[in-house]
Amino acid sequence: MPDIVLARIDNRLVHGQVGNTWVGACGANLVVVVDDDVANDPVQKSIMKMTTDAAGVGIRFFTVQKTVDVIGKASPRQHIFIVAKTPQVMRRLIDGGVPISSVNVGNMHHQEGKREYKEPHVYVDEQDLADFEEMKSHGVEVYIQILPNNRKIEL
């Protein structure tokens, strides 16, 4: 069973807040970026790797399907922080059997057709809300928490 210490939805994926704040707060030593496009983009991977290198943790870039296929092979020494851009990706991981017990919703930027939801950094549409509900139907805790020292807002 993989040791998933945090699963976070953040449109920015890996950035300073993830590398400097969340990694330390959750005790991760490996960040797994789950994104079908980024997994095949050497420029984005290089930029994100600089952040995790500075934080002293490893990083992997997987597609959704590869994550589903390999997460069960993780070493017990790996304390894994999964980060995805959207609720749809996180739901696909859970539907695929990745043992995620809770999902931290971080930044979900404003886009056409999305409205602010409970926090100024979280914008959703009906599909996002349906994905949250689907995750919760699997017994997954879903909550908004922008920074570790902020209060959790249950969804």
ROTILUM-233962 format. One record per residue (C-alpha): chain; x, y negated, z negated; residue in three letters. Coordinates in Angstrom, 1 decimal. Each point is the difference from the previous one (the first is absolute). Example, Ala and Ser with C-alpha at 12.3 -4.5 7.8 and 13.67 -1.06 7.14 Angstrom:
// ROTILUM-233962
+--------+--------+--------+--------+--------+
| chaine |     xx |     yy |     zz | residu |
+--------+--------+--------+--------+--------+
|      A |   12.3 |    4.5 |   -7.8 |    ALA |
|      A |    1.4 |   -3.4 |    0.7 |    SER |
+--------+--------+--------+--------+--------+
***
This chain:
// ROTILUM-233962
+--------+--------+--------+--------+--------+
| chaine |     xx |     yy |     zz | residu |
+--------+--------+--------+--------+--------+
|      A |    0.0 |    0.0 |    0.0 |    MET |
|      A |    1.6 |   -3.3 |    1.0 |    PRO |
|      A |    0.5 |   -2.7 |   -2.6 |    ASP |
|      A |   -2.0 |   -2.9 |    1.5 |    ILE |
|      A |    0.5 |   -2.8 |   -2.5 |    VAL |
|      A |   -1.9 |   -2.6 |    2.0 |    LEU |
|      A |   -2.1 |   -0.2 |    3.1 |    ALA |
|      A |   -0.5 |   -3.6 |    1.2 |    ARG |
|      A |   -1.9 |   -1.7 |    2.9 |    ILE |
|      A |    1.9 |   -3.1 |    1.1 |    ASP |
|      A |   -0.1 |   -1.5 |    3.5 |    ASN |
|      A |    3.6 |   -1.1 |   -0.4 |    ARG |
|      A |    1.2 |    3.5 |   -0.8 |    LEU |
|      A |    3.5 |   -0.4 |   -1.5 |    VAL |
|      A |    1.0 |   -3.5 |   -1.0 |    HIS |
|      A |    1.6 |   -1.8 |   -3.0 |    GLY |
|      A |   -3.0 |    0.5 |   -2.3 |    GLN |
|      A |    0.0 |    3.8 |    0.7 |    VAL |
|      A |    3.8 |    0.3 |   -0.3 |    GLY |
|      A |    0.6 |   -2.3 |   -2.9 |    ASN |
|      A |   -3.2 |    0.5 |   -2.1 |    THR |
|      A |   -2.0 |    3.1 |    0.8 |    TRP |
|      A |    2.9 |    2.4 |    0.4 |    VAL |
|      A |    1.3 |   -0.7 |   -3.5 |    GLY |
|      A |   -3.4 |   -0.2 |   -1.6 |    ALA |
|      A |   -1.0 |    3.5 |    1.2 |    CYS |
|      A |    3.4 |    1.7 |   -0.3 |    GLY |
|      A |    0.2 |    0.9 |    3.7 |    ALA |
|      A |    3.3 |    1.1 |    1.5 |    ASN |
|      A |   -1.5 |    0.6 |    3.5 |    LEU |
|      A |   -2.3 |   -2.1 |    2.1 |    VAL |
|      A |   -2.0 |    1.8 |    2.7 |    VAL |
|      A |   -1.4 |   -2.4 |    2.6 |    VAL |
|      A |   -2.9 |    1.6 |    1.7 |    VAL |
|      A |   -0.8 |   -1.7 |    3.3 |    ASP |
|      A |   -0.2 |    1.6 |    3.5 |    ASP |
|      A |    1.5 |   -3.1 |    1.7 |    ASP |
|      A |    2.8 |   -0.9 |   -2.5 |    VAL |
|      A |    1.2 |    3.6 |   -0.1 |    ALA |
|      A |    1.1 |   -0.5 |    3.6 |    ASN |
|      A |    1.2 |   -3.6 |   -0.2 |    ASP |
|      A |    3.8 |   -0.3 |   -0.8 |    PRO |
|      A |   -0.2 |   -3.8 |   -0.6 |    VAL |
|      A |   -2.7 |    0.2 |   -2.6 |    GLN |
|      A |    1.6 |    3.0 |   -1.7 |    LYS |
|      A |    3.3 |   -1.9 |   -0.2 |    SER |
|      A |   -1.5 |   -3.1 |   -1.6 |    ILE |
|      A |   -1.9 |    2.1 |   -2.6 |    MET |
|      A |    3.1 |    2.1 |   -0.7 |    LYS |
|      A |    1.9 |   -3.1 |   -1.0 |    MET |
|      A |   -2.6 |   -0.7 |   -2.7 |    THR |
|      A |    0.1 |    3.5 |   -1.5 |    THR |
|      A |    3.8 |    0.1 |    0.3 |    ASP |
|      A |    0.1 |   -3.1 |   -2.1 |    ALA |
|      A |   -2.3 |    1.6 |   -2.5 |    ALA |
|      A |    2.1 |    3.2 |   -0.1 |    GLY |
|      A |   -2.6 |    2.4 |    1.2 |    VAL |
|      A |   -0.4 |    2.2 |    3.0 |    GLY |
|      A |   -2.5 |   -0.5 |    2.8 |    ILE |
|      A |   -1.7 |    2.2 |    2.6 |    ARG |
|      A |   -2.2 |   -0.9 |    2.9 |    PHE |
|      A |   -2.7 |    2.5 |    0.9 |    PHE |
|      A |   -3.1 |    0.2 |    2.1 |    THR |
|      A |   -3.2 |    1.0 |   -1.8 |    VAL |
|      A |    0.2 |    3.5 |    1.4 |    GLN |
|      A |    3.7 |    0.5 |   -1.0 |    LYS |
|      A |   -0.8 |   -1.2 |   -3.5 |    THR |
|      A |   -2.8 |    2.5 |   -0.3 |    VAL |
|      A |    2.3 |    2.7 |    1.3 |    ASP |
|      A |    3.1 |   -0.7 |   -2.1 |    VAL |
|      A |   -1.0 |   -1.6 |   -3.3 |    ILE |
|      A |   -0.4 |    3.4 |   -1.6 |    GLY |
|      A |    3.7 |    0.7 |    0.6 |    LYS |
|      A |    1.1 |   -2.9 |   -2.1 |    ALA |
|      A |    2.7 |    0.6 |   -2.6 |    SER |
|      A |   -1.1 |   -0.3 |   -3.7 |    PRO |
|      A |    2.8 |   -2.6 |   -0.2 |    ARG |
|      A |   -1.9 |   -2.2 |    2.4 |    GLN |
|      A |   -2.3 |   -2.5 |   -1.7 |    HIS |
|      A |   -2.0 |   -1.2 |    3.0 |    ILE |
|      A |   -1.6 |   -3.3 |    0.7 |    PHE |
|      A |   -2.3 |    0.3 |    3.1 |    ILE |
|      A |   -0.9 |   -3.3 |    1.8 |    VAL |
|      A |   -2.4 |   -0.4 |    2.9 |    ALA |
|      A |   -1.5 |   -3.0 |    1.8 |    LYS |
|      A |   -3.6 |    0.9 |   -0.2 |    THR |
|      A |   -2.7 |    1.9 |   -1.9 |    PRO |
|      A |   -0.6 |    2.1 |    3.1 |    GLN |
|      A |    3.6 |    1.4 |   -0.2 |    VAL |
|      A |   -0.2 |    0.7 |   -3.7 |    MET |
|      A |   -3.4 |    1.8 |    0.5 |    ARG |
|      A |    1.6 |    2.1 |    2.8 |    ARG |
|      A |    2.8 |    1.0 |   -2.4 |    LEU |
|      A |   -2.5 |    1.0 |   -2.7 |    ILE |
|      A |   -2.3 |    1.8 |    2.5 |    ASP |
|      A |    3.2 |    1.9 |    1.2 |    GLY |
|      A |    0.7 |    1.3 |   -3.5 |    GLY |
|      A |    2.7 |   -2.4 |   -1.2 |    VAL |
|      A |   -0.5 |    0.1 |   -3.8 |    PRO |
|      A |   -0.6 |   -3.6 |   -0.7 |    ILE |
|      A |   -1.8 |   -0.6 |   -3.3 |    SER |
|      A |   -0.3 |   -3.8 |    0.2 |    SER |
|      A |    0.4 |   -2.7 |    2.6 |    VAL |
|      A |    1.2 |   -3.5 |   -0.7 |    ASN |
|      A |   -1.5 |   -2.6 |    2.3 |    VAL |
|      A |    2.5 |   -2.9 |    0.5 |    GLY |
|      A |    0.0 |   -2.5 |    2.8 |    ASN |
|      A |   -2.6 |    0.5 |    2.8 |    MET |
|      A |    0.3 |   -3.2 |    2.1 |    HIS |
|      A |   -2.8 |   -1.9 |    1.5 |    HIS |
|      A |   -0.9 |    1.0 |    3.5 |    GLN |
|      A |   -2.9 |   -0.7 |    2.3 |    GLU |
|      A |   -3.1 |    1.8 |   -1.4 |    GLY |
|      A |    1.4 |    0.4 |   -3.6 |    LYS |
|      A |   -1.2 |   -1.7 |   -3.1 |    ARG |
|      A |    1.7 |   -0.7 |   -3.3 |    GLU |
|      A |   -0.7 |    2.8 |   -2.5 |    TYR |
|      A |    0.4 |   -0.6 |   -3.8 |    LYS |
|      A |    3.5 |   -1.5 |    0.4 |    GLU |
|      A |    1.4 |   -2.7 |    2.2 |    PRO |
|      A |    2.6 |    2.4 |    1.6 |    HIS |
|      A |   -2.5 |    2.8 |    0.9 |    VAL |
|      A |   -2.2 |   -0.3 |    3.1 |    TYR |
|      A |   -2.2 |    2.8 |    1.1 |    VAL |
|      A |   -2.5 |    1.1 |    2.6 |    ASP |
|      A |   -2.7 |    2.7 |   -0.2 |    GLU |
|      A |    2.4 |    2.7 |    1.2 |    GLN |
|      A |    2.5 |   -0.9 |   -2.8 |    ASP |
|      A |   -2.8 |    0.2 |   -2.6 |    LEU |
|      A |   -1.1 |    3.4 |    1.4 |    ALA |
|      A |    3.5 |    1.3 |   -0.2 |    ASP |
|      A |    0.3 |   -1.1 |   -3.6 |    PHE |
|      A |   -3.2 |    1.8 |   -0.8 |    GLU |
|      A |    1.2 |    3.1 |    1.8 |    GLU |
|      A |    3.2 |    0.0 |   -2.1 |    MET |
|      A |   -2.0 |   -0.4 |   -3.1 |    LYS |
|      A |   -2.2 |    2.9 |    1.0 |    SER |
|      A |    3.1 |    2.2 |   -0.2 |    HIS |
|      A |    0.6 |   -1.1 |   -3.6 |    GLY |
|      A |    2.6 |   -2.6 |    0.9 |    VAL |
|      A |    0.2 |   -3.1 |   -2.1 |    GLU |
|      A |    0.0 |   -3.1 |    2.2 |    VAL |
|      A |    0.9 |   -3.3 |   -1.4 |    TYR |
|      A |    1.4 |   -3.5 |    0.9 |    ILE |
|      A |    3.2 |   -1.1 |   -1.7 |    GLN |
|      A |    2.2 |   -2.4 |    1.8 |    ILE |
|      A |    2.9 |    0.1 |   -2.5 |    LEU |
|      A |    0.7 |    2.5 |   -2.8 |    PRO |
|      A |   -0.6 |   -2.6 |   -2.6 |    ASN |
|      A |   -3.4 |   -1.0 |    1.4 |    ASN |
|      A |   -3.2 |    1.7 |   -1.3 |    ARG |
|      A |   -1.4 |    2.9 |    2.0 |    LYS |
|      A |   -3.4 |   -0.7 |    1.7 |    ILE |
|      A |   -1.8 |    3.3 |    0.5 |    GLU |
|      A |   -1.9 |    0.4 |    3.3 |    LEU |
+--------+--------+--------+--------+--------+
***
